[in-house]
Amino acid sequence: MIDQHLQAMLLAHREKFLIPASMVATVNVTNSLDHAFLILTKNQYAKIVVVDNDNHFWGLISLAMIANRLIETEKINVNNLHKYHVADVMQTDAPTITDPFDVEENLHLLIDQSFLTVVDHDNYFRGIVTRRELLKAVNYTVHRFDHFYDVHEKEEN
């Protein structure tokens, strides 16, 4: 459990944690791989969120997933991009969260992810929490903690 004082400092700029869905690049589950490839490369993203027409979360897609589908015996056949859809290659088991401000859970999950997808209880896509924003909060906390609290070593028993 995170100490309440550290938690308070980590949440000092909590409004920056959640990047709203309207600001996040996504692709539709029915889009072709050539469309997903263009979105990923034009925005220089490694991985993006996949949604349906009603903005429900379906998974994530990356350039590596696309490339893996296009690998033939000894080459990548980019002529097949239009033959496949996002649903054919996306990751469906990506972790999601409902509370963008649960610092402890988010820190734990962001060890292996660059961002976490935030959904509501109906799986509606609300936005993302990035490792970058949470690390900025950690950086602020570790550099400013002594400006807010006096820390004394405990005596050994």
C-alpha positions, 0 to 999 in steps of 0.5 A: 500500500502506498503511504497516504502522504506519497499518494497525496503528492502523486495525485497533486496533478491528477488532472493530467493522468487521464488523456481523454478519448477525444485526444487519443488516436484510435482505429476501428476494429473493422478498419483494414491493416493499411489504414491502421499502418498509416495511423501508427506510422503517421503519428509515430505510435508503437501501439494504439487503441482499437474501438468499435463504431460505438467507441467500445474498447476491443483491444490494441494494435501495433506495427509489430502485430501488423508486420507479423501478419505480413511475414511470408517465408523470407520477406514481408509482403506489404501487398497484403495490407488491404487483405486483412482487418484490424480484428485479424491481428489485434491484441484482445487481452490487454489490461484495462482500468476503470479508475485512472487515479488508482496510483498503486494499480496503475504503477503496477500495470505500467511496468509492462505497458506504455499506457493503460486503456481506461474504460467504464463498466460498459467497456466504453473507451474513456481515454488512456493513462500513460507511463510518461504522465505517471512517471512525471508525478513520481518525479515531482514527488521524489524531488519535492517530498522534503519541501512538504514533509520532515522525514526522520529516521526511525530508531531501531528497536 
